[in-house]
Structure formats: structure tokens, C-alpha cells
Amino acid sequence: QVQLVESGGGLVQAGGSLRLSCVASGSIPSYNFMGWYRQAPGKQRELVATIASRGSPAYGNSVKGRFAISRDNAKNTVYVQMNSLKPEDTAVYYCNLKTYDRLADYWGQGTQVTVSS
């Protein structure tokens, strides 16, 4: 019912910045949570950031102070601005959408972010 497509990944040097975008399409509920999770090789998926339709961003501890999540509800798009990138940020980043009652959950295919030393 909902499709999510990420973009903006790539290779950057440590200390650099990237901005990821995720566009949702299909039967999108008016109230929802959108956000980002990441998974590095050999590690479990972890929260990057989430944000509700009316705001209230939340961040994983490892990215607080460096990343900023935002959304444009008119475009059904969520962004994450990633600054001061570290090699430890290297991972596949996945876009996620949850309905406000958490009865439905959707995932994108992921976009690779690689941070070199």
C-alpha cells in the first residue's frame, strides 16, 4: 500500500556531510511516523531518527548533535541531514513509515552511505 524510495547516499570523507531523502507514495495515512534506521555489516539495525507528522523528532544516541531529521508533508518526504560524518556511520540507511496507531509498517530498499577515513 505504501512505497518508500530513498536517495542521497554515497561516499564521503570523514567530517563531510550528506542529506538523505525518502519519498513515500501510495495509500499514505494522514498521521504517521517517518524515519531512518541503519545497518552496518555484521551489526543489528539501529535507530537513526524518527519524526511524526506534526514534529517531535527523536534520535539515536550515536547521532545526536550531528544529524537532523525533517519532513515535508506536502511532498510526503522525509530528510535526514548528516553532518560531521564518521567512519562508524558507514551503513545501509533504510527509510521507514509507521501509521500513527502502529498497525502498519513499511520499509524502503535502503541506500548505502560510506564514510572514509
C-alpha positions in Angstrom: 0.0 0.0 0.0 2.9 2.3 0.7 6.2 2.5 -1.2 9.3 4.3 0.1 12.2 5.3 -2.1 15.5 6.6 -0.6 18.1 8.7 -2.3 21.2 10.7 -1.5 23.6 8.1 -0.3 27.2 8.0 -1.4 30.8 8.1 -0.4 32.2 11.0 1.6 35.3 11.7 3.7 35.2 11.8 7.5 33.9 15.2 8.6 31.8 15.7 5.5 28.0 15.9 5.1 25.2 14.1 3.2 21.5 14.7 3.0 19.3 11.6 2.5 15.7 11.9 1.1 12.8 9.4 1.2 9.7 9.9 -0.8 6.5 8.0 0.1 3.8 7.1 -2.4 0.6 5.0 -2.4 -2.0 5.0 0.3 -0.3 7.2 2.9 -2.2 7.9 6.1 -2.5 11.5 7.2 -0.9 10.9 10.5 2.3 8.8 10.6 5.8 8.4 11.8 8.6 8.5 9.2 12.3 8.0 9.9 15.6 6.3 9.3 17.3 3.2 10.5 20.7 1.9 9.6 22.5 -1.4 9.5 26.3 -1.9 9.2 27.8 -5.2 8.1 27.8 -7.7 11.0 25.6 -5.5 13.2 22.0 -5.2 14.0 19.7 -2.5 12.7 19.6 0.6 14.8 17.5 3.8 15.0 18.9 6.9 13.4 15.9 9.3 13.7 12.2 9.4 13.5 9.7 12.2 13.3 5.9 12.4 13.5 3.6 14.3 11.1 3.4 17.2 13.5 7.0 17.1 14.6 8.6 15.7 17.7 11.9 14.3 16.3 13.8 11.6 18.1 17.4 10.5 17.6 19.6 7.5 18.3 22.3 8.3 20.8 25.1 7.8 18.3 23.9 10.6 16.0 22.6 13.2 18.4 24.0 16.6 17.8 25.2 15.6 14.3 22.1 14.6 12.4 18.9 16.5 11.9 15.6 14.9 10.6 12.9 16.9 8.9 9.9 16.3 6.8 7.7 18.0 4.1 4.2 16.6 4.5 3.0 18.2 1.3 5.6 16.2 -0.6 5.4 13.0 1.5 9.1 13.3 2.0 11.4 12.9 5.0 15.0 14.0 5.1 18.0 13.5 7.3 20.9 16.0 7.2 24.0 14.2 8.3 26.9 16.3 9.4 30.3 15.6 10.9 30.2 12.1 9.4 32.4 9.4 10.9 33.6 6.1 9.5 31.4 4.5 12.1 28.4 5.9 10.3 29.0 3.7 7.3 25.9 1.6 6.8 22.9 0.9 4.6 20.3 3.5 5.6 16.6 2.5 5.4 13.6 4.7 5.3 10.6 3.7 7.5 7.0 4.7 7.8 4.6 3.7 10.6 1.0 4.5 10.9 0.1 6.6 14.0 -1.5 3.6 15.6 1.5 1.4 14.6 -0.7 -1.1 12.9 1.2 -0.9 9.7 4.9 -0.7 9.0 6.7 0.0 5.7 10.4 -0.1 4.6 12.4 1.2 1.7 15.1 -0.8 0.0 18.0 1.2 1.5 20.8 3.5 0.4 24.5 3.0 1.0 26.4 5.6 3.0 30.2 5.1 3.1 32.4 7.4 5.2 36.2 7.1 4.5 38.9 7.9 7.0 
